[in-house]
């Protein structure tokens, strides 16, 4: 089943087999699916199965929530995931949170995403996790000031 999960042609069938017929003995494989990869629907199915098996503690919530944030379509959805990551309090989320902001060089900016609805929430989440990481908060200063 592990090899089938790695095969794109068989992965959905293998996951269904694990969930529908193997159950508890498949918790290790379900945890692997729940915590790895970028296929969000597949990871969600594995998480739901682990919850049904009362094995939710095997889910890496930070990793899953970072993927949810990256895949969220609207600023409002992203804001909800930013808050969830902040509440988890895990510094592994810092690079993902920082990646939401655009990079600036003078008047030019690139990258980032629309954060108009969550500027303060994003800033607060980054500052809080920076404090937990033991690193000084990132400073955004303008030259000449």
KEKE-3310 file (N, C-alpha, C; in steps of 0.2 Angstrom, whole numbers, plus 5000, padded with zeros to 4 digits):
npx = (5004:5010:5019:5009:5003:5012:5012:5005:4994:4988:4986:4974:4965:4972:4972:4959:4957:4964:4957:4944:4944:4956:4958:4962:4975:4981:4986:4998:5002:4992:4995:5007:5002:4993:5002:5012:5016:5008:4995:4981:4967:4969:4977:4968:4958:4965:4967:4954:4951:4960:4955:4943:4948:4952:4965:4970:4981:4992:4993:5001:4998:5003:5010:5000:4991:4999:4999:4986:4984:4993:4985:4973:4961:4955:4958:4952:4950:4964:4967:4960:4968:4980:4978:4975:4987:4995:4989:4992:5005:5018:5034:5039:5030:5034:5042:5032:5022:5029:5031:5020:5020:5024:5040:5051:5059:5064:5053:5047:5039:5037:5031:5023:5006:4989:4986:4977:4966:4971:4982:4986:4984:4993:5005:5005:5004:5017:5026:5023:5026:5040:5045:5043:5052:5064:5072:5075:5062:5057:5063:5056:5062:5064:5076:5086:5078)
npy = (4994:5006:5008:5010:5021:5031:5031:5040:5036:5026:5031:5037:5026:5018:5025:5026:5012:5010:5019:5014:5000:4995:5003:5006:4998:5005:5017:5023:5024:5032:5044:5047:5051:5062:5071:5074:5081:5091:5089:5095:5091:5077:5076:5081:5071:5060:5066:5067:5053:5049:5057:5050:5038:5041:5046:5059:5066:5062:5071:5083:5098:5111:5110:5106:5117:5127:5123:5124:5138:5143:5138:5144:5154:5168:5184:5185:5171:5167:5176:5169:5158:5163:5167:5155:5149:5157:5155:5142:5144:5140:5141:5137:5141:5154:5157:5154:5163:5176:5175:5179:5193:5206:5209:5222:5235:5250:5260:5249:5234:5216:5199:5191:5192:5197:5206:5215:5214:5209:5216:5220:5208:5199:5205:5205:5192:5187:5195:5190:5176:5178:5183:5171:5163:5168:5176:5193:5204:5206:5221:5234:5246:5262:5269:5283:5288)
npz = (5000:5003:4993:4983:4987:4983:4969:4957:4949:4956:4969:4974:4975:4983:4995:4998:5000:5012:5021:5020:5022:5029:5041:5058:5059:5048:5052:5053:5039:5035:5043:5037:5024:5028:5032:5023:5007:4993:4990:4994:4995:4997:5008:5017:5017:5023:5035:5040:5041:5051:5062:5063:5068:5080:5081:5079:5085:5078:5067:5059:5063:5060:5048:5040:5041:5036:5022:5019:5020:5010:4999:5000:4993:4994:5002:5014:5018:5019:5030:5040:5041:5044:5057:5063:5062:5070:5083:5085:5088:5083:5078:5066:5056:5052:5040:5030:5034:5033:5019:5013:5012:5001:4993:4994:4985:4986:4977:4970:4971:4973:4971:4985:4991:4991:5004:5010:5018:5030:5036:5049:5057:5051:5053:5067:5070:5065:5073:5086:5084:5081:5093:5101:5095:5099:5092:5087:5083:5066:5057:5049:5041:5033:5022:5026:5036)
capx = (5000:5014:5021:5003:5002:5017:5010:4999:4989:4985:4986:4967:4963:4976:4970:4952:4957:4967:4952:4938:4945:4961:4957:4967:4982:4984:4987:5005:5002:4987:4998:5011:4998:4991:5008:5017:5014:5005:4988:4977:4961:4971:4979:4962:4955:4969:4966:4948:4951:4964:4951:4938:4951:4954:4972:4972:4987:4997:4992:5005:4993:5006:5011:4993:4988:5003:4997:4979:4986:4995:4980:4967:4959:4954:4962:4948:4952:4971:4967:4958:4973:4985:4976:4975:4994:4997:4986:4996:5012:5024:5039:5039:5025:5036:5043:5026:5019:5033:5031:5014:5021:5028:5047:5051:5065:5062:5045:5045:5037:5035:5029:5018:4999:4984:4985:4974:4961:4974:4989:4988:4984:4999:5010:5004:5006:5024:5029:5022:5031:5047:5046:5044:5058:5070:5075:5072:5057:5060:5062:5055:5064:5065:5082:5085:5073)
capy = (5000:5012:5010:5012:5028:5035:5030:5045:5032:5022:5034:5038:5019:5015:5029:5023:5005:5011:5022:5010:4993:4993:5006:5007:4996:5009:5024:5025:5026:5038:5049:5049:5055:5068:5076:5075:5082:5097:5088:5096:5086:5070:5076:5082:5064:5056:5069:5065:5046:5049:5059:5045:5033:5045:5047:5065:5068:5061:5076:5089:5104:5117:5109:5106:5124:5131:5122:5127:5145:5143:5136:5148:5159:5175:5187:5183:5164:5168:5179:5164:5153:5166:5167:5148:5147:5161:5152:5136:5146:5136:5146:5134:5145:5160:5158:5155:5170:5181:5175:5183:5200:5208:5211:5229:5238:5257:5260:5243:5228:5210:5193:5192:5191:5202:5205:5221:5213:5207:5218:5220:5202:5196:5209:5203:5184:5187:5198:5185:5170:5180:5183:5164:5160:5170:5181:5200:5205:5209:5228:5237:5254:5266:5272:5290:5290)
capz = (5000:5004:4986:4979:4988:4979:4962:4955:4946:4961:4976:4977:4976:4989:5001:4999:5003:5019:5025:5020:5024:5034:5047:5063:5057:5043:5055:5051:5032:5035:5045:5032:5019:5031:5034:5017:5000:4992:4987:5000:4996:4999:5015:5021:5018:5028:5042:5043:5043:5058:5067:5065:5071:5086:5080:5077:5088:5073:5062:5060:5061:5057:5041:5036:5041:5031:5016:5019:5019:5003:4994:5001:4987:4996:5008:5020:5020:5021:5036:5045:5042:5048:5064:5066:5063:5076:5089:5086:5091:5081:5074:5059:5052:5051:5033:5026:5035:5029:5012:5011:5011:4995:4994:4992:4984:4984:4975:4967:4975:4969:4976:4990:4990:4993:5012:5012:5024:5036:5037:5056:5059:5049:5057:5074:5070:5064:5079:5091:5083:5081:5100:5103:5092:5102:5087:5087:5078:5059:5057:5042:5041:5027:5022:5027:5041)
cpx = (5004:5017:5015:5002:5006:5016:5004:4993:4985:4984:4979:4964:4966:4973:4963:4952:4960:4961:4946:4938:4951:4960:4963:4974:4985:4986:4993:5005:4997:4991:5003:5008:4996:4996:5013:5013:5010:4998:4984:4971:4963:4973:4973:4958:4958:4968:4960:4948:4955:4959:4946:4941:4954:4962:4974:4978:4993:4998:4997:5001:4997:5008:5005:4991:4992:5001:4990:4980:4988:4990:4974:4967:4958:4958:4958:4950:4959:4971:4965:4964:4979:4984:4976:4983:4997:4995:4990:5003:5018:5028:5040:5035:5028:5038:5037:5022:5022:5032:5024:5015:5026:5035:5047:5058:5064:5054:5043:5044:5035:5034:5024:5011:4995:4983:4981:4969:4964:4981:4991:4988:4990:5005:5011:5007:5014:5028:5028:5026:5038:5049:5047:5050:5065:5074:5072:5067:5060:5058:5061:5056:5065:5072:5081:5081:5076)
cpy = (5006:5014:5012:5019:5033:5035:5035:5041:5028:5025:5035:5031:5017:5019:5027:5016:5006:5014:5017:5003:4991:4996:5007:5005:5001:5016:5027:5028:5032:5044:5052:5054:5062:5073:5077:5077:5089:5096:5089:5092:5079:5070:5077:5075:5060:5059:5066:5058:5045:5051:5054:5039:5035:5045:5054:5068:5067:5066:5082:5095:5110:5116:5109:5113:5128:5130:5125:5135:5147:5142:5140:5153:5166:5177:5185:5176:5164:5170:5174:5159:5156:5166:5160:5147:5151:5158:5145:5138:5143:5140:5143:5138:5151:5161:5158:5161:5176:5181:5178:5190:5201:5210:5218:5231:5245:5257:5254:5237:5222:5204:5195:5191:5197:5201:5211:5220:5211:5209:5218:5213:5198:5199:5206:5196:5184:5189:5193:5179:5172:5180:5176:5161:5162:5175:5188:5200:5208:5217:5230:5244:5256:5269:5280:5293:5289)
cpz = (5000:4996:4981:4980:4985:4972:4961:4952:4951:4968:4978:4979:4983:4996:5003:5002:5010:5023:5026:5023:5029:5041:5051:5061:5052:5046:5053:5044:5032:5038:5040:5026:5022:5032:5029:5011:5000:4990:4993:5001:4999:5006:5019:5022:5023:5035:5045:5045:5050:5063:5069:5069:5078:5087:5078:5079:5083:5067:5064:5058:5058:5050:5037:5035:5036:5024:5014:5017:5012:4998:4995:4995:4989:5002:5014:5023:5022:5028:5042:5046:5046:5055:5067:5067:5069:5082:5090:5089:5089:5076:5067:5054:5049:5043:5029:5027:5032:5022:5009:5009:5005:4997:4991:4990:4981:4982:4971:4972:4971:4974:4981:4988:4992:5000:5014:5018:5030:5038:5045:5059:5057:5052:5064:5075:5069:5070:5085:5090:5083:5089:5103:5100:5095:5098:5088:5081:5071:5060:5050:5043:5034:5027:5023:5032:5048)
residu = (UNK:UNK:UNK:UNK:UNK:UNK:UNK:UNK:UNK:UNK:UNK:UNK:UNK:UNK:UNK:UNK:UNK:UNK:UNK:UNK:UNK:UNK:UNK:UNK:UNK:UNK:UNK:UNK:UNK:UNK:UNK:UNK:UNK:UNK:UNK:UNK:UNK:UNK:UNK:UNK:UNK:UNK:UNK:UNK:UNK:UNK:UNK:UNK:UNK:UNK:UNK:UNK:UNK:UNK:UNK:UNK:UNK:UNK:UNK:UNK:UNK:UNK:UNK:UNK:UNK:UNK:UNK:UNK:UNK:UNK:UNK:UNK:UNK:UNK:UNK:UNK:UNK:UNK:UNK:UNK:UNK:UNK:UNK:UNK:UNK:UNK:UNK:UNK:UNK:UNK:UNK:UNK:UNK:UNK:UNK:UNK:UNK:UNK:UNK:UNK:UNK:UNK:UNK:UNK:UNK:UNK:UNK:UNK:UNK:UNK:UNK:UNK:UNK:UNK:UNK:UNK:UNK:UNK:UNK:UNK:UNK:UNK:UNK:UNK:UNK:UNK:UNK:UNK:UNK:UNK:UNK:UNK:UNK:UNK:UNK:UNK:UNK:UNK:UNK:UNK:UNK:UNK:UNK:UNK:UNK)
# end
